[in-house]
Amino acid sequence: TSASTKKEAAYLFCQWAVSPAMGARLLQAGAGVPFRKSVLEDPKVREGVTMPPSWLDAVVGSGNISRLALPVIIPVTEFRDIYGVALTNMIAGADPADELKKATEQFQPVLDRSEQG
C-alpha cells in the first residue's frame, strides 16, 4: 500500500514466494500448488514429490483448467454435506477415488445451478 515503509522488502518477498525454487518445495512437500506451470512440468521436481502419483496427476490436471477465482458456491451447505459424507467414508476406509467421484457426480448439478445465478 502507499502507507508501506518497506515496499522493496515486500516486493522481494513476493518474488521469493512465487519463485521456481519455492514452487518446487511446495509441490514436493504436498503443501500446495505452485504458481508456475514450468514447475509442474519439470521432471526433476516431479521425481521429488512425496505425495501419491494420483495426487500429482490431479494437481497437474487442475493446473491445465484452473481459473483465477474459485467458483461461487452459493449452496455451500449442500457442498459440505456431500463432500462431508465422502470424507467420513474415506476416514472409515473407503476408496478415496470412488468416494470423490461419487461426491463430484452428486454435487456437479448443484454447482452448475449455482454458477448460472
N, C-alpha and C positions, 0 to 999 in steps of 0.2 A: 504494500500500500504506500501511499505518498507519505504516511507518517513513519514508515520504517526507517530506522537509522542504520540498518545492516543489509542493505539491498544487495551488495556484492556477495556477502556470505549466503544470503538466501538463494541467489542465482546459482552459486557454486554448489550448494546443497542439492538443488533441483537437478543440476547436471549430473551429479554423482548418483542420485537416487534413480534416475532413468538410464544410467549408463549400461552398456552391454555387460560389463562385469557384474553389476548388481542384479541385472535381469537374469543372468545365468545362475547366480547364487539363489535367487528367489525360486526359480524354476526347479533347480536341482534339489532343493530342500523341500519342495512341495508346499511352499509357503504362499504361492500366488502365481499370477501370470505376468510375464514380462511385458513391458510396453513395446518392445521391438520385435517385429516378425523375424528379423535376422537371428535373434536368439533362439526362437522356436525351431528355426530351420538348421541350426548349427549342429552337425552330427556329434562333435566333441561334447557340447553342452548336453545333448540328449543322452549320451552314454552315461553321464554322471547323475541322471535323475534317479532319486531314491524311491519314488512312488511307483505303483504298478503300471505296467505298459498301457492298460486301458485308460488310466488317468491322463497319461501323457497324450494319448490319442484324442481324448476328449478336449484337452486344453488346446491342442493344435487345431482341431476341428472347429472349436468355438472361436479361435482367433481368425479363422477364414470368414466367418459370418458375423463377427462382432460389430456392435454399434457403439457410439459414444455414450449412449444412455441406456439404462435398463428399461424394459417395457413397463408401462404403468399398469400395475395390478390393483385395480380398484377392489375386486373381491378378495382381499388378502386373507380373510378368514377361510375361504374355501381353499386357497392355496396352502395355507398352513395345515388345514385338516387333511388334505390329500397327501401332501408330502410328509406330514407327521406320521401318518399310518405307514407309509413306506419306510421311514426312518426307524420306527418302532419294530417293524418286521425285520429289517436288516440287523438291528441290535439283537433280535431274538434268533438270528442265524439264517434268515432268508437270503437268497442270492441278490446282491445289490443290482446287477444289471436287469434282472427280471422285475424287481420292485420299482426301480426308477423308470423302466419302460412303461409299466402299468400306470404309475403315477402321472407320467407325462401324457399318456393317452387319455387319462381321465381329466387332466387339467387343461389340455390344449383347447377344447371348445370354450372353456371359461375364459382363458387368456384371449382367444380370438374375439369373443364378445366384448371383453374389456378394452381391447385395442381399437375397436370400432366406435367406442364412446358410449 
